[in-house]
Every structure is written in C-alpha cells, then in structure tokens.
Amino acid sequence: MLTVERSRARRRLASTLVTAVVLGVGLVAPVVSAAPAAAVSDSGITGTVTDTANAGMPDVTVSAAQYDPLADVWGEAASTSTDVDGNYVIGGLAAGTYRIGFFPSDAHLMEYWDDRPTFETATDVIVAAGATVTGKDATLVLSSDFTGTVTADAGATPLDGALVVAYRFDALLQDWVQAGSAFTDVTGSYDVSGLRADTYRVEFIPSGSAQIPEFWNNKPDLGSADGVVVGDEVTVPNIDAALAAGAHVTGTVTGPSGALVNAT
C-alpha cells in the first residue's frame, strides 16, 4: 500500500510540474547542464579562378580543409565549384584555419592557395567567426610536357614499351621524387605530360634486358643526370635516349669430376 501511494504521489508531482510550466507558475525547476553547442558555422571564403589569359574558369572544384588543433589533423570542411565566370563561394564555415585547393576538370594544373603546388606548402587562410574572407583567387596554368624517342643504340631501332620517368627535387623531403611517366609506342616515341614548371631528371628503362637503363643525357644514375628545364605551358622536345646493349656472360658449369651440370 505504501508503494502504491508513493507512485501516486510521483504522478501528482509530475502533473503539477507540467501544469506549472504551461501556466507559468513560479515553481523552481532543477538545473540541467546543456550539451556543448556546436561551433557556429556562419563564416565563408570567396574568390575567383582564372587561366593565364585572365578568363574565368568554370567547373573548378574548390575545397576548404580545416585544421583541428586538438587532433592535430586536417580534414575537408566544405567544397564547391566555380560558376561560369570562375567565381566561387564556400559558406557555412566555422571560425578556424583553412587551406584552399583548386582542382580543374581539364588539362590545367591543380594548386593550393597561394600559388602552391602541394597541400603541405599551402598558405593558411584564417577565418574569423561571422566573417567572409574574400580575394582567395587562383590563376591556373596548363600543364607542360616533354617528348622524345627511345631507341636501341645499335642501328637506332625504336624501343616499344620503354618506361620514361621524370623526377623533380622535393625541397621538403630533400630528395628526388617521381613527377610523371610515360611508355614509348611502337615508334619509340613518348610524351610525359601533366608537368609544372621545374627542372627534371629523366630515366629511360627498357622493357626487356637487351638494353641497359640510363638517365638523360646518357648518364648512368640519377645523381649524375642532366636536368631538363620545363617552363609554364610549354612542350620541350627531343629528350631522346639511345640505350646501349647489355653485356652477356656465358660459360660452362661442370661438377668436381668435370662432367657437365645440367640446369633443372
């Protein structure tokens, strides 16, 4: 019976509290801590993407990555595409530090703000709460390339399927890293494209063992290779290679008794 009365009392108290809230009766309600509010997302970044002729570039994907200082990581916060005039607006951002990437849908080279080739070297964009940061523009250049022909040293026979690799020096890594590659066709011709202005070292690797790999310009290794200077929006021709024939070792294998040993 006592349990039933306590249950009825609880129901009456709950009903009284609900009535008090609805009628505005001056009862004091318990204080409950609210969950932390999400970061206010009322900031933005705007800009224009053009080519080197100063024409607006449509359909360029513009991505904003935000730095999380607690986790010490970067993550994409928002992205958009440029309009027909090359303009973009990224809204709904929280205050913070961002890096902006520009990714074209054609043969132009992607880059990060401010005219940086990699995410690691991008310039940070600081966005304050409630503010729109303007003028984060980009001018994208068409990719460059270099071309040439790979042949066998004896008789200048075209080498089909040879791999041509371009290396650039990475200042952060302090080492040469691969920047592009291509295979030769049946005429021995190749085209390494998608390059930005830089100095490259080039390796020529035959498809078989009949020739010896080499670097431009007839050098045996990456360290001694000559540089190929590539400018903006250009094709550098005549980066050719004539690969020397590999040496062969022959002989006869015999056992202790002098009998021939057959390979199995």
N, C-alpha and C positions, 0 to 999 in steps of 0.2 A: 504493500500500500504506500509506503514511504517513497519507493522508487517511482510509482505512478504519479504521485504528487510533484516530485521533483521534475519529471518530464513535462507535466502540465505547466509548471512554473517557467521552465525554459521556453516553452512555446509562447506563453503570455509575454515574456520579456522580449522575445524576438519580434512579436507583433507590435509591442509598444515602441521598439526602436524604429521599425519600418514606418509606423504612423508618425513618429516624431520627425523623421526625415522628410516625409511627404508634406506634413503640415508646418514644418519649420519650427517645431517645439524646441526650446533651448536646452536639450539634453547634450551632454558632453560625450562624444563618440571616442573610442580608442584611436590612438595614432598608429598608423601602419606605414612603414618606410616604403616609398615607391621604388620600382626598379630604375636603375640609371637610365636617363633619357639618351636616345641615340644622338649622334653628332648631327648638328643642324647642317643640312645639305642645301644651302642657298647661295653658293658661290659658283663661279664659272671661269672659263678660259675661251677666248675668241682669237681668230686670226685669219689669214689668207694664204693659200698655197698657189704659187705661180711657177711657170717654167722660166728658162733663161731669157725668153723673149718678153717676159713680164705679162704673159697671158695667164688668166686664171685657169687652174686645173680642177675639173670636176672629178667626182668619184674617187678622191684620195681618202683612204681611211686614216683618221687621226685618233690616236689612242693616248689616254692620260693614265699613267701609272703613279700610284701614290705610295709614299714611304710610310711604313708602320714602325715607329721608333721603339715600341715595346717588343715586337717580334724581330726587329731589325731585318725586315724583308720589304721588297717592292711587290705590288700587285696591281693589276689593271683595275682602275676605278670606274672608267667610262670610256666610250668611244663613239665616234660619229663619222660621217662622210661629208666631204666638201660639196657645196652646191654648184650650179652651172658656172658661177663666177669664181669658184675656188675658195669661197668663204666657208668658215665652219664656226659652230658654237657648241661647246661642251658645257652643259649646265648640270645642276643638281650635285655639285661637288661640296664636300666638307672642307673646312679650312685645313691646310696642310702643305706638304712639299710634293711636287709632281715632276715627272719627266714626260715630255710630249714626243710621240713618234709619228712620222708621216710615211704612209705606205701606199705608193701609187699602184694602179692596176695595169700600167703599161711598162715600157722599157726604161722609164726614168728610175733613178736610184732612190731607195728609201733613205731617210736620215732621221736624226733626232734634233730637237731644238737644243742649242742654237748652232745649226750647220755642223752637227757632229755625226760621225759615221756609225757609232755604236752606242748602245744603252749605257755602258759603263762610263763613257766620256761625255754624256749628255749634260747640258746645263740645267740645274734645278730651277723650277718655277714655283715661287712661294705665293700661295693663295690665302688671303685673309678671309675671315668669316664675313659673309654677306657681300663680298667684293667680286667683281668680274675683272679679270686680268686680260687686257687687250693687247693686240700687236704681237702675238706669238706666231709670226709668219715663217714661211719656209719657201725657198726657191730651189726646186728640184732640177737636177741635171740629167740628161740622157746618159746611159751607161756607155762606156768606151770599150774597145776591144783591141786585140792584136791578132794578126793572122800570119800564116806561113805554110811551109811544106816540109814534110819529113821524108827523107829518102835513105836508102842504103848507100853507104859510102862508095862501094864498088859499083859503077855503072849507073848511079843516080836512080835506082829503081824505087818507085814510090812505095812507102810502107803504109799499108792499110791497118787500122786498128791500133796505131800507136797512141799512147796517152800523153797529152801535153798538160803540164801542171804549172800554174802561176802561183808564186809565193810573194807575200808582202811582209814587211817588217812590222811587228806589233810592238808599239812603244811600251805598253803596259806589261806585256809578257817578256819583253826584251828578247824576242825570238822571231824567227820567220814562220809564218802560218799560211796555210793554203787559202788562196783567194778566188780561185776559179780553175776550171779544167775543161778539156775537150778531147775527143778522139779524132784521129785522121780518117778521111774517107778513102775510097779506092784510088784516088789520085794523089794521096799523101797529104792533102790539104786539110787545114783545121782552122777554127775560129774560136778563140777564148773570149767570151763576151761577159757582160754584166760587171765590168770593172769600173772603179772610180779612179780619179787622177792619183797616181802614185808611181813609185819605182818598183818594178817586179823582177824577180829572178825566175827563170823558166827551166823546167826539167822535161826531157824527152825520154819516154820509156817505151821500148818496142814491145809488141805483143808476144814475141817469142824470144828464144835465147840465141838467135843467129846474130843479133847485133847487141852492142853494149850501150846501156843508157848513158846519157850525158846531159849537161846543162848548157844553156846559152852563155857564151859564144864559144862552143867547142871546149867547155871546161868540165873537169871530172866530178866536181862536187858543188854543193850549194854554197859553201863558204867562198869559193873562188869564182863563182858565176858572175858574168857581167850583168849589169842592170838594164832593164828595158823601161824607159821612161814613157809613161802614158799620161796624156793630158785630159782635160774635160771634153767629152763629146767628140772623140776622135777615134779613128782606126789606125793603128800602127802596123804597117805591112812588113813582109819579108823577114819575119823572125823564123828563119829556116834552120834545119839541122840535117846533117848527113851523118848517120850513125855508123861507126866502124864495126866491122865484123868481129864477133867474139872469137877468142882463141879456143882451140880444142886440144885436149890432152888424150893421147892414145897410148896403148901399151898392151902387154900380155901379163896375165896373172897365173902364176904356177904355184904348185904345192911344194913341200920340202923335197919331194923326190924329183921335182922338175916337171911333173905331169901338169897339164893344163887344168885350171879350175874353171868349171862352168858356172855361170851365174844362174841362180834359181829364184 
